[in-house]
Amino acid sequence: MFNFYFVIIGVGSIGTFLEGPVIGWIVVQYGWSAMFACMILLSVFGAITSIRAARYQRKIKLSSASSSSSSLNQIIS
């Protein structure tokens, strides 16, 4: 079975690999102020996607909990 944990680890490794050249390119092309603005935007984007993922995961857990309790009610009755 495919494990998404390895995908997340792999994406983190790619980010670490590309971080240095991308930061250097942005600083050379646009300056340090643009780099800080870019980091702020990426941080906000990461926070928003993390919140959405947490809400989605909670929704899945709640729906699976309600479906398992309804299955239990069907078995009992």
N, C-alpha and C positions, 0 to 999 in steps of 0.2 A: 504494500500500500504506500502511496506517495505521501510524504510527510512535508507539510508546508513550513515546518520549523527550519528545514534546510534552505528553503527559498529565502526566508527572512534573513538568515545568516549570510547567504550569498549576496543579497542586495546590500547588506551592510558592508561587506568586503569590497564590493564595487564602488560604493560611496567613498570608502577610505582610500581606495586606489586613485580615484579621480579628483579627490578633494584638493590636493596640492596644485596640480596644473590648472584647474579651473579657477581657484583663488588667485593664482599668479596672473592668469590671463585677464581676469576682471580688474585686478589692481593696475596692471600695465595699461589696459585700454581705457579705463574709466576713473581710476583713482580709488583711494581708501574709503572715501565717503560712499561711493557706490557699492563697495564690498560690504560695508556695514548695513546698508539698506537692503542688499541682497540677502544677507544673513537674517535680518529681521523678517523679511518676507517669507523666507524658507521656514523659519521658526513658526510663524503664524500658520503657514500651510500645514506643517507637521502637526501642530496642535489641533487644527480643525479636522484633519483626517483621523487623528487618534481619537478624538471625541466621537466622530461619526462611527468609527469602528467599534468603540465601546458600546455605543447605543445599539448598534446592529447586533452585537454579541448578546447584549442583555435581552433584546427582543427575541432572539433565537432561544435563549434559555427559558424565558417566560412562556413562549409558545410550546416548547417541548415539555415544560412542567405541567402546563394546563392539559396537553394532549395525553400525557401519561396518567394524570389524575382522572381524566374522563375515561380512559381505558380501564382503569381500576374500578371505576363506578360501574362500567358495563359488565365487568367480570363478577362483581358482587351481586348485581341485580339479575 
